[in-house]
Amino acid sequence: MTSAPPPELNPTPAAPLWSAPPPRGRRGGTVFAVIGIVLAGLVGLLVLAYLGLALGVSTLVIGTLLALVPLGVVLLAVRWIDRWEPEPRWALWFAFLWGAAVAVAIALVVDLGVQLAMAFAQPGGSPDEALQAVVQAPLVEELAKGLGVLLIFAFSRSHFDGPVDGLVYAATAAAGFAFTENILYFGQALAEGGASELGATFVLRGIFSPFAHVLFTACIGIAIGIGASRGGGPGVIGWFLLGLTGAVLLHALWNGSLAFADDAIGLYFTVQVPIFVGALLVTVYLRRQEARITRTRLAEYGAAGWFSPAEVEMLATPAGRRQAKAWARAQTPPRTALMRRLIRDATHLAFTRQRMVTARDGRRGAVDEHALLEAVAADRAALLR
């Protein structure tokens, strides 16, 4: 027998905050998603073929299996960051494929171009490895990864609300890039130095620094997100360049510490670990900002009668969400998926309202608001049945 619905659910919402609702809802990015994922996938096949030729199939398989370990750790962290207002799966897939394939291909092409230019300018010479590590790699790799985040903003503006969204997309692109790069490094270590060299490389890249690329590219994602929260438009390019500068400097510091430091381990714990802790604190702060925005905007809908005060508490606080999901699991049959959908739609509604209040959405905001209010009403009705 099904237990009674929680008192937080308000079955009779008042009139909406919008007027003359437009006919279409939130759909941004569909065409971009299809084209982008297909093209990135094709580039990925070319990169895979290159790795197979460079490393051999067996070495490629071993490197890939080992690279999945730090990738899994990073993606779990990204999922934790993205839990409050999850981004669409297609956007995350595009970000990952861009990092794992397109950004890697750009870096490889530039590196090949530099080597050819050096060979032409100075026959028999070779590029300065330290210069490549501290200047070329940070500049080229961060620009390549950051362009993917910028494309998501440009073609799917309605899914890019602020710094946390930018952080999630940047971290996902960086995770993809690090995954492919780790395959290459692990494979080269195995081919050149055997199991001992592979073990040392895995400890360095897979245990000590799985979040290195995420830390660098996060500067770009957060900067674009700040630009998005302040109105978007051409000004986002300035924020992108500011974030790119931070990403390049962090990347150069990291690579320089490995290339030039006499005590790389000491530098790791005195410089790089504090940077990671600082990034973690910033992430926690940004997530709390998301919760505050959700609560403020849903309270406005509550004042119009769409949500009761208890329901705002349920949808806009971590404790309230846990209690709501626990109630949904206890129903017969369980209604966990319905409750999650209500929470997701209400959160999207709050951030749509935020864009409208800060004058970042015109007619499109009204379209999204209408669709999401209808979705919230349908979610509530399904839970009450």
N, C-alpha and C positions, 0 to 999 in steps of 0.2 A: 504494500500500500504506500502511495506517495505521501510524504510529509508536506505540511503546509509551506507555502513560499515564504521566504524571509521578509520581514516587515520593511526592509530597505527598498524593495521594489515598488515603485509608484505606478499603478496601472493606468492612471488617467492624467497624462501630461497636459499642461496648459498650452496655449498658443505658442508657436515657435518664435525665435528672435528674428527670423527672416520674413520677408514679404515677397509676394509674387514669385514663388519658387521656380527657378529655371528647370528645364527638362532633363538635363544630363548630369551625371555625377563624376566622381573623382576617377579619372582614367589615365592620367599622365604617364607617358613613358612606354606605352605598349609597342609602338612601332620601333622606337629606339631600342627597346629590350630585344626584340627579335633580331634586328639587323646587327646590333652590337654583339650579342652572344654568339651569333653565327660567325661573324667575322673574327671575333676573338678566338673562337674554337678552331677555325681554320689556321690561324696563326699558331695556335697551340700545337696543332699537328705538325707544323713545320719545325717548331722548337723541339718537339719530341723526336722527330727524325734526326735533327742535328745532334741531340744528346745521344741517341742510339749510335750514330756514326762515330761520335767522339769518344764514347765510353765503352761501347760494346753492349749487347743486349743484357748479358748476365750482370754486369756491373751496374747498368742502368736500373735493373730490377732491385738490386740490393740497396742502391742509393735512394731509390724511391721509397722502399719500405722504411728505411731509417728516417727519411725526411718526413714521413707521415707522423712521427712521434711529436716533434716540436709543432708541426702544423695543427695537430689535434689540441695541444695545450693552448695555442694562440686562439683557435676558433672557439674553444670553450670560454675563454676570457671575453672574446667579442660577443658571444651570445649573452653573457652576463651583463655586459654594457648595454646591449640592445633589448633587454627584457621589458623595459617600461613601455616603450613605444616601438615595437618591432618594425624594421624596414621590410619592404617587399622582397620576396625571395629572388625575383628576377634581377633586382638591382644589386643584391649581394652576389649573385652568380656572375653578373657582368663585372663587378669590382674584382672578384677573385680571378676570373679569367683574364681580365686586363692586366692584373699584376703578374700572374703566372705565365702569361704568353706574350702579350703585346709589349709590356714594359721590359720584359727580358729580351725580346727581339730587338727593341730599340737600343738597349744597352749593348747587345752583341754587335749590332751593325755599326754603332759609333766606335766601339773598341776596334773592330776590324778596319774602319776608316782611319783611325789614328795610327794603327800599325802600318797600313799601306802608305800613309803620308810620311811616316818616319822612315820607312824603307826607301821611299822615293827621294826624300830630302837628304838622307844620310845612309847610303848603301852599307849594309852590314851592321847598322846601328839598331838599337831596340829602345822602346819607350822606357822612361824612368818609372819603375814599379811604385816607388813611394809617391811620386807625383800623381800617378794614376789612382792610387788608393785614397789620397787625401783631397784631390781636386776633381779629377775626371769622374770617378765612381759616384761621389756624393752628388755632384751637379747633374749628371746624366740620369742616374737612377731615380733621384727624387723628382726631377722634372717629369720623367716618364710615368712614374706612379701617380704623381699629382694630377697629370692631365686626365687620367681616368676618373678621378673624383670630380674634377671640374666638368667633365662631360655629363656625369650624372646630374650635377646641379643644373647644367644648361638645358638638358632634355627632359628632366623630371622634377621640375621645381616644386610641385605639390608634395613630393616625398622628401624634401630637404628643408626641415624646419629650423635647425639650429646647430650648435656646436657638437652635440652628441651624435646627431645624424652624420655630420662630417667625420667625426672620429670613427664611427662604425664603418663607413665606406672606406676611409683611408686605411684603417687597420686591416680590413678584409683584402684590399688591394696589396698591402704590404705583406700580409700572410701568404698570398699567392706568389709574390715575387720571391720571398724568402724560401718557399717550398721548392721552386725550380732551382734557385741558386744553391740550396742545400744539396739537391740531387747532384748537381755538377761538382760541388766541393767534396762531397762524400765519395763520389765515383772517382775523382782524380786522386784523392787520398788513398783509396784502396788500390788503384792501379799503380801509383808511384811508390807507396810505402807499405803496402800490405795492411794486415789487420791492426797492427800497433798504431800506424799513422791514421787509419780510419777511426780508431777509438779516441785518439787525442782530438781529432777534428770534430767528432760527434760531441765530446764533452764541451768543447769550446763553443760550438754553434748550436747544439741541440739542448744543452743544459744551462750553460752560463749566459747565453745571449739569444734565446728564442724570440724575445720581444724587441730585439734591436731595431729591425726595420719598421716595426709598428711604432716605436717611439719617434723615429725620424718623421715618418709620413703623417703621423698624428698631428704634427704642427700644421701641415697643409689642410687637413680635414677640419680641424678646429677653426682655423682662420677663415676658410670658406664658409663654415657654419655661422661664424660671427657676422660675416658679410651678409649671409642670407637672413639672419635675424634682424639686420638693420636696414632691410629694404631691398637687398639684392641689386640687380641691374649691373651696369658697367663697373660700379665700385667694387664688385666682388673680385675683379681682376687684381686690384690693388691688394686686397686681403690675401688672394692667392699668392702673389709675389712675396708678401710679408711672411706667410707661412712657409713658402719655398725657401726663403732665406734661413729661417730657423731650422728647417729640416736639413738643409745642406750643411749648416754649421755643426749641428749635432752629429750628423753622419761623418763629417770630416774629423771632429774631435774623437769619435769612436775609432775610426780607422787609424788616425794618427797615434792614438794611445797604443794600438797594437803594433804599429810600424816603428815607432821611435822610442817608446818608453823603456827604461831599463828595468822597471818593476811593473810589468803589465798587470799582474795579479793585484798588487797594492793599489794601482791606479783604478782598477776595476771596482774595488770596494770603496774607495774614497771619492770617486767621481761618478762612475757609471751607475752604481747601486743607488746613490742619492738621487740621480736623475730619474731612475725608475720609480723610486718611492714618491718623488714629486709628481710624476705623471699619474701615479695611482691616486694621489690625493686630489689632483685636478679632476680626474674621472669621477670620483665619488661626489665631488662638489657639483659637477655638471649633471649627474644623475638626480641629485636632490633638487636642482633647479627645474628639471623636467617635472618632478612630482609637484613642486610649488605652482608651476604654470598650469598643470592639469587641475589642481584643486581650485585655483583662482577662477579659471574659465568655466569649469563645470558648476561652480557656485553661482555664476551669472545665469546659466541655464536653470539652475535650481530656483533662483529668484523669480524666473518666469514660469515656474511650475513644472519644468521638464523632469527635475529630479528632486526628491526629498532631501533634507539635510543629511539624514543617515545614509542615503544612497550615494551622495557626493563623497561622504567619508568612505563608503565601501569601494567606490571606483577610483578614488584619488589618493589613497594611502596604502603603503605596503601591507600593514596589518589588516586593513579592510579587504584588500584583494585576497589575502590568505584565507580570511574567514569566509568570504564569498565562494571561493573555490572549494573549501572544505564542505560548505553546505551543498554545493552542486554535486560533489562526489557522493554525498550521503543519500541522494535521491534515488528512487527506483522508477525507471532506470536512471543511471547517473547523467547529470546534465553539465558535466565539466566543459565540454566543447562549446555549449551554448553560453555559459558564463564567461569563458575566455573570449568569445566573440563579442559579447556585450562590453567587456572591459576594453578590448581592442578598439571597437568602434567609438566608444566614449572618449578614449584617449585621442584618437584621430580627430574627433570633433573638437576637443579642447585645443589642439594645436592648430586646427583650421581657424578657430575663433581667434587664437593668438595672432595669426597672420593677418586676419581682417582688422583686428583692433590696432595693430601696428602699421596699418595701411600698406601691407605687402601683397594684398590680393584684391582684385576688383570683382568683376562678375564671376570669375572662376571660384573665388571664395564662397560666394553665395550658392553656386552650383554644388560645391563640395559639402557645404553646410546642410543644404536641403537633403542631399543623398544620405549623409551620415545621420541626420535626425530621423529620417525614415528607417535607416538600419537599426538605430537604437530602439525605436518603437517596436520594430519587428522582433528584435532580440528579446526585449522585455516580454512581449506577448508570448513568445515561444517558451520562455522560462516559466511563465505563469500558468501555462496550459497543463 
